[in-house]
Amino acid sequence: MSIVGVVDVLRGKPRSPVGPDGRMALADHFRELRARLIRCALLLVIAFFVAIFFYDQLLHLVQNPYTQAQETLQKHGYRSEIVVRDATGGLLLQMKLCGVVALIASSPYWLYQIWAFVVPGLHPKEKRYTRMFAAVAGPLFLGGVALGYYILPKGLAVLISFVPKDTLNLVDFTTYFSFLMRMLLIFGIAMEIPLFVVLLNLAGIVTGKQLGKARPWIVIGTMVFAAVATPSTDPFSMLMLAIPMLILFALSEVIARIVDRVRGRGSHSTDQWADDQISPL
């Protein structure tokens, strides 16, 4: 394939006329999708090799929560060491770590590619909601990941402390890395839940009044979720996840009530009566 052909494949330019509303032929949609997937794959490969160059720094960043937990445990007489069991474990760990970092580092680009591919088929109202989601979801997710990274050393220390003091605890690095990624993902997604509540309100599915009535159950559900999701059994880790979620839930209820008032879904709206109920009028 010539250079011009490669450029055409990467651009994914439609060959048939595009309608005024952005409609394209099915073949052009597939060409566009192929071009976006190839561009995302190329960026992932580039980010992967860049991550390999910074592997030592990334490894220190991943190992830091365990190192902090290890220092805390040693003060109380516990012994714990991190190990790589298999001959190929080091190579697999490097590939996995650099792959995850490449996926995260390139996420703004491939998320944009998904957005740009979907946008032409959305209505103006839907575009406005998705823009708001894209602007808020990223910082909330990163904030949840940072919070999970902050409390993880204490959670690890509590979990390892269940091992008897006269027993050496060996932690497989691959298993530890998977555990780390899973916990950071849980904390990141947990911060997104109140945002989905606001989107449901904007879509007219739930109201601020309904959220107010369900507030006690939201508090109980949040505490149960935090207790199950956190890596340790100590109340500190649970509260560090539950309190930000409850604050965000309270903020989402306030936003929902404001939206209801602006849209006339408040006390003067007919939405407050059921379809088979007689209104005071």
N, C-alpha and C positions, 0 to 999 in steps of 0.2 A: 504494500500500500504506500502511495506517495505521501509526501509531507502535507500536501493540500488535502488529501483524503483523510489523513489523521486529524487535521484541524477541523474538517467538516464533521467528523464523528464526534469530536470533543465539543463542538458548538451545538450540535443537535438542531440546526436550523431547519424549520419546516419547509417542505418542498411544495406543498399546496397552499393556496391563498388562505390567510387567517381571517375569520369573521370579525365583525366589529366588536362582538362581545367576548373575543378571545377564543372562540371555538376553532378547533383544528381537526384535521382528518385523524382517524385512529392510528394510521401508520406514523404520522408526525408526532403523535403523543408518545408512541413507543420509541421513536428516535430521540425525543427530548429526554425521556426517562433513561434510555441507555447512556446518553451523554452525561447526564447528572450522576448516574451511578459510576461511570468511569472516572469522572473528575473526583468524586468522593474517594474512590479506591486509590487513585494516584496520591491524593493528599494523605490518606492513611499510611501508605507505604513510606512517603517522605517523613511524616511525623514519627513513624516507627524507627527509622534509622537515626533520626535526631535523638529520640529517646535512648537508643543504644549508646550514643555518644555521652549522654548524661546518666548512664546507668548507676554509677556509684552514688551520685547525689540522690537519685530516686530511691535506691535501695536504703540509704540512710533515712530518708523521709518515711518509708514504709516501716522500717525496723524501729523507729524512734518510740512509738507507743509501747512496744514490748520492752525496750531498753528502760524506759521510765518505770514500767511495772516491775521489771526485774530488780531495779535499784530499791524500790519500796519493799519488795519481798525479802531481799537480803538483810534489811534492817531488822526484820522479824524472824530471821532464822530459816527462811524457806530457800530452797535451791531450785533453780529452773534454768535450762539451757535451750537455745534454739538450734535445730539441726536440719541438715538436708540428707535424707536417707538414701536415695538412689544415686547411681553413678551419673545418670542423665538429669538428676533433679535440678542441678544448678543451671543447666541450659534451658530446661523447661520453665524454670522460675524467671529467667531473664526474658524469654520470649513472652511469657504471660504478662509480666510487669510492664514491659515496653509496649505490648499490644494494648493493654488497658489504658496506659498513659496516652498513647496515640489516639485511641478512641475518644478519650475525654478532651484532649487538647484540640482535636479537630471537630468537636461537637458543634461549635457555633457555625462552621461552614456547612456540615451535612444537615444540620437542622434547618439552616437557611434554604438549602436545596430542596428539602421536603416542603418547606413553606412556599417557595417559589413555584413548585410543581402543582401544589394544591390550590393556590390563590385564584387562578383564573376561573375555577369552577365554583367559587364562593360568592354569595350575595354580599352587598356592601355591609349589612349589619353583621354578618358572620365574619367578614374581614376585620371589622373593628374589634370584635371580641377576641379573635385570635391574635391580633396585634397586642392587645392588652395582656393576654396570657403570655405571649413571647417576651414582653418587656419585664414582667414580674416573676415569671416562673424560674428563670435562670438565677437571679440573685437569691431567691428563696431556697432553691435547691443547693446552691453553693454554701449558703448560710447553714443549712442543715448538715451538710457534709463537714463543714468546719466544726460545728458543735459536736458531732459524733467523734471526730478526730481528737477533740479536746478531752472528752470524758472516757475515751477508750482505755487509756492506761489504768485508770482506777478500776474499770470493769474487768480488765485482764488480771489485775492484782487480786481482785476478789475471787475470780474463778480459779486461779492457780492456788490460792490459799487453802482450798479444800483438800489439796494433796498433803499427806502427812509430812511433818518437818524432816523426818529422817529418810525421806524418799526424794530422789532426784527426778524432777519433772522435765521431760524432753518434749519440746514443742516442734512439730514438723513445720518448716517454713512455708511449704506450699499450702498446707492446711490453714496456717495462720494468715497467709495472704488472702485466701478465699474468705476466711472469717472477717478480715478487715474490710474487704470490698463489700461484703454483704451487709455489714453493720453501717458503713457509710452510706450505702444505697438506701437502707431503711430510714436513716435519719433525713436524708435528702428528700425522699418521697413523702415522709411524714409532714414536712413543711409545706408541701404542695396541697395537702388535703383542704385547708381552709380556702385556698384559691379556687378550688373546684366548687366549693359551696357558693362563693360569690358568682361564679359563672352560671351555676344552676339558678341563682336568683335573677341574674340578668336575662336568662332564657325563660323566666316566668314559671319555673318548675317548683321552686320553694320561695316562701316569703319570709320577711324578717320576723313577723309574728309567729310563724311556725317554728323558726329557729329559737325564739324566746321560750316557747312552750317546751321545746325539746332540750333546753339548756341543761337541766339536771342529768339527763341521759347522755348528753354530749360530754359532760365532765366525767361521768362514770366510764363511758366508753373510751375516752382519751386516757384515763388513768390505767385502765385494763390494757389498752394497746401499748402504752409506754412500759408497763410491767413485763409484758410478753416480749416486746421488741428489744429492750435493752439487754446487753450481754451479761450483766451481773445481777445479783439479787439484792444489792444495796439500794436504799431509797434515794440516794443522791443521784445516781445515774437515771433512775426513773423520773425524778422531778426535773432533771435537766432537759429531758425530752418533753415531758407533759406540760410544764409551765409555758414554754414558747408556743406550743400548739394551742393551749387554752387562750393565750393572749391573742393569737392570730384568729381563733374562732370568735372571740369577743369582737375583734375588729371587723371580721366578716359579717357578723350580725348587725353591727352599727351601719356598715356600708349597705347591707341589704335593706334595712329600715329606711335609710336615706333614699335609696333607689325606689322603694315602694311609695314613699311620699311624693317623689318627683313624678312618678308614673300614675299617681292616683290610686294606689293599691292600699291606702291607709284606712283610717277609721271612717272616711267618707266614701269609700268605694263599695260597690255592690258585691265585690269578691268576698266580703266577710260573711255572706250568707250562703248556705248550700243551695243547690239548684231546686230542691223540693221544699225549701223553707220560705215562709211568708215574711217579707220585709216589713218594717214599721210603717212604710208608706202605704 
